[in-house]
Amino acid sequence: MKTIRLRINDRIYDKIIWLLSKFNSDEIEIISEDAEFVENQKYLNSELHEIMQGEAKFVDIKDVDDRLEAIIVKNENTI
């Protein structure tokens, strides 16, 4: 599957969306670039940059398990 990005004039936007909506969801997916999308994209690009620069800090599964267990023990009586 391929992805394309379009900049569409407001005047024809509704017509383009109408046309695209005629396809099945397994043929085409409309991805809106709202504020949340843009923020997620910035965050992911930042994370990728850290990984590519060798600056990312990774945690192994044992550390994650230990941290989660500590949180569970600390909070198990609060429910």
N, C-alpha and C positions, 0 to 999 in steps of 0.2 A: 504494500500500500504506500502511496506517496502523499506528501503533504505540500500544499501550496498556501501562500499567504497573499491576500488581495487587499488593496486599498480601494474602496468603492465609494463613489460619490453618493451623498445622501439622497439625491434625486432618484437614483435607480436601485438603492439598497433593498427596498421591499420587493422589487421584481426579482432581484438575484436570489434573495432568501426564498421567495416563492418557488423559483425554479429548482433550487437545491433541495427544497423540502419534498420534491416529487420523487427523489431517489430513496431506496430502502436504507435503513440504518446500517446494514452490513456493506453498503456500497459507498456511502458518504456520511461523514460526521461533521457537523458544524461546531467549531470550537470558537467561542466568543473570547476575545481578548479584553476582558474586563479588568478592573483594578486588581482583583485577587490573582488573576492569571499573570499579570505583569509582575506583581510582587513575588509570586512563586518562581517565575522565570528568573528574576534577579537573584533570589536566594539560591536557586539551584546552580546558576552560573557562578556565583561566588563560591559555593561549595566545590564545584568542579575545578575552579581556579586553584583553590587551596590544595586539592588532591594533586593536580598537575604540577604545582610548585613544590610538592613534598612537604607542605606545611600542615597537612591534615593530621588530626590526632584520632587514631582508631582505638576501639575498645574491643577486647576479645569477648567471646560468648560467656566465659566463666565470670568475668567482671560484671557483665550485665546481669547474669543470674544472681550473683552475690548482692548486687545493689537492689534488685527487685525483691529478693528475699528479705533484706533488711527493711525495706519500705513496708512489705506485707506484715512483718512481725511488729513493726512500730505502730501500724494503723489497724491491725486486725480487730481490736476491741472498740473501735470508734464507730462501727456500723450499727 
